Amino acid sequence: MDYQNRMLNELSEEARTVILKKANDILAKARSKSIPVIYIEVRGGPRTPEMEIHPGVAPKEGEVVLTKQRVGPFTTTNLNEILKKLGVDTLILFGIATQGCILTTVRCAWDMDYKLAVVSDCCANPPSEEVNRILMEKIFPDQALVITAKETLAMLAKA
């Protein structure tokens, strides 16, 4: 979610490179296992290069890209309908702005009875890494499995 240039540009070049590689590795593994990949982007104005999904993790042809108007994707997109149609009951989440899109999505999806995993090192919260840490260590574990990209890859390899 929100792996858009504007959000990623708030990270240092080193952090951006690392998070994009890990995210891309997970996307590639999911695709190799025919696991649906759904992109969520946010739009609040005109489509500019800063608002585009970063080319390092760009959607492949045929993958769903939903544009949300609010922080979380469930209230302003048909995400739940798409997930139900695909028979999805488990979500693996990662994105930029942990205190925004990830928190909102975890809370809503958990309330809708989805099983959840949050990929901790594929999330970032540029305004405050301390908030990111607290969410990963203290808040999310009550509703989601918090795992690393390496653990996610191992889990997907078994799928």
C-alpha positions as CSV (number, residue, x, y, z in Angstrom):
1,M,0.0,0.0,0.0
2,D,1.1,3.5,-0.9
3,Y,4.4,2.5,-2.3
4,Q,4.3,5.7,-4.3
5,N,7.2,7.9,-5.2
6,R,6.0,10.7,-2.9
7,M,6.0,8.4,0.1
8,L,9.2,6.6,-0.7
9,N,11.0,9.8,-1.3
10,E,10.6,10.6,2.4
11,L,13.0,7.7,3.2
12,S,16.8,8.0,2.9
13,E,18.1,6.6,-0.4
14,E,19.6,3.6,1.5
15,A,16.4,2.8,3.3
16,R,14.4,3.2,0.1
17,T,16.7,0.8,-1.7
18,V,16.4,-1.8,1.0
19,I,12.7,-1.7,1.4
20,L,12.1,-1.8,-2.4
21,K,14.3,-4.9,-2.7
22,K,12.5,-6.7,0.1
23,A,9.1,-5.8,-1.2
24,N,10.0,-6.8,-4.7
25,D,11.3,-10.1,-3.5
26,I,8.0,-10.8,-1.8
27,L,6.0,-9.7,-4.8
28,A,8.0,-12.0,-7.1
29,K,7.6,-15.0,-4.8
30,A,3.8,-14.4,-4.5
31,R,3.5,-14.1,-8.3
32,S,5.5,-17.3,-8.7
33,K,3.0,-19.1,-6.5
34,S,0.0,-17.5,-8.3
35,I,-1.0,-15.7,-5.1
36,P,-3.0,-12.6,-6.0
37,V,-1.1,-9.3,-5.7
38,I,-3.3,-6.2,-5.1
39,Y,-1.9,-2.7,-5.1
40,I,-3.5,0.1,-3.1
41,E,-2.6,3.7,-4.0
42,V,-3.9,7.0,-2.7
43,R,-4.9,10.0,-4.8
44,G,-5.7,13.4,-3.5
45,G,-5.2,15.5,-6.6
46,P,-3.8,15.3,-10.1
47,R,-1.8,12.3,-11.3
48,T,1.8,13.5,-11.2
49,P,5.1,11.5,-11.2
50,E,5.3,11.8,-7.5
51,M,1.9,10.0,-7.1
52,E,2.9,7.1,-9.3
53,I,3.7,3.7,-7.8
54,H,7.4,3.3,-7.7
55,P,8.8,1.5,-10.7
56,G,10.8,-0.8,-8.5
57,V,7.6,-2.5,-7.4
58,A,5.3,-1.6,-10.2
59,P,2.2,-3.8,-10.9
60,K,2.4,-6.4,-13.5
61,E,-0.2,-6.6,-16.3
62,G,-3.5,-7.9,-15.0
63,E,-2.8,-7.1,-11.3
64,V,-5.5,-5.1,-9.5
65,V,-4.6,-1.5,-8.6
66,L,-7.2,0.2,-6.4
67,T,-7.2,3.9,-5.7
68,K,-8.4,4.9,-2.3
69,Q,-9.6,8.3,-1.2
70,R,-9.1,7.8,2.5
71,V,-6.3,6.4,4.7
72,G,-7.6,2.8,4.6
73,P,-8.6,0.9,1.5
74,F,-11.8,-0.8,2.6
75,T,-14.0,2.3,2.9
76,T,-13.5,3.9,-0.6
77,T,-12.6,0.9,-2.8
78,N,-14.2,-2.5,-3.6
79,L,-11.3,-4.3,-2.0
80,N,-13.5,-6.5,0.2
81,E,-15.6,-7.6,-2.7
82,I,-12.5,-8.5,-4.8
83,L,-11.0,-10.4,-1.9
84,K,-14.2,-12.4,-1.3
85,K,-14.5,-13.1,-5.1
86,L,-11.0,-14.5,-5.0
87,G,-11.6,-16.6,-2.0
88,V,-9.0,-14.8,0.0
89,D,-9.1,-15.1,3.8
90,T,-5.5,-14.1,4.7
91,L,-3.8,-10.8,3.9
92,I,-0.1,-10.1,3.9
93,L,0.3,-6.4,4.3
94,F,3.1,-3.9,3.8
95,G,3.2,-0.2,2.9
96,I,4.4,3.2,3.6
97,A,2.9,5.2,6.5
98,T,2.5,2.5,9.1
99,Q,0.5,4.8,11.3
100,G,-1.9,5.5,8.5
101,C,-2.6,2.9,5.8
102,I,-1.3,-0.2,7.7
103,L,-2.9,0.6,11.0
104,T,-6.2,1.4,9.4
105,T,-6.1,-1.7,7.2
106,V,-5.1,-4.0,10.1
107,R,-8.0,-2.7,12.3
108,C,-10.6,-2.9,9.6
109,A,-9.5,-6.3,8.1
110,W,-9.2,-7.9,11.5
111,D,-12.8,-6.7,12.3
112,M,-13.9,-8.3,9.0
113,D,-12.3,-11.6,10.1
114,Y,-9.3,-11.7,7.8
115,K,-6.2,-13.5,9.0
116,L,-3.3,-11.0,8.8
117,A,0.4,-10.8,8.5
118,V,2.3,-7.5,8.6
119,V,5.7,-7.5,7.0
120,S,7.6,-5.3,9.5
121,D,10.7,-4.5,7.4
122,C,8.6,-3.7,4.3
123,C,6.7,-1.0,6.2
124,A,7.9,2.5,7.1
125,N,6.6,5.5,8.9
126,P,8.8,8.4,7.7
127,P,7.4,10.9,10.2
128,S,8.4,8.7,13.2
129,E,10.2,5.4,13.2
130,E,9.4,5.2,16.9
131,V,5.7,5.0,16.1
132,N,6.5,2.3,13.6
133,R,8.4,0.3,16.2
134,I,5.5,0.7,18.8
135,L,2.9,-0.4,16.3
136,M,5.0,-3.5,15.2
137,E,5.9,-4.5,18.8
138,K,2.9,-3.5,20.9
139,I,-0.2,-2.9,18.8
140,F,-0.2,-5.2,15.7
141,P,0.6,-8.5,17.5
142,D,-2.9,-8.4,19.1
143,Q,-4.5,-8.7,15.6
144,A,-1.8,-9.8,13.1
145,L,1.3,-11.9,12.8
146,V,4.2,-9.5,12.6
147,I,6.9,-11.1,10.4
148,T,10.0,-10.0,8.5
149,A,10.4,-10.2,4.7
150,K,12.7,-13.2,5.1
151,E,10.0,-15.0,7.2
152,T,7.4,-14.0,4.6
153,L,9.4,-15.5,1.8
154,A,9.8,-18.8,3.8
155,M,6.1,-18.9,4.4
156,L,5.3,-18.2,0.8
157,A,7.7,-20.9,-0.3
158,K,5.6,-23.4,1.6
159,A,2.3,-22.2,0.0
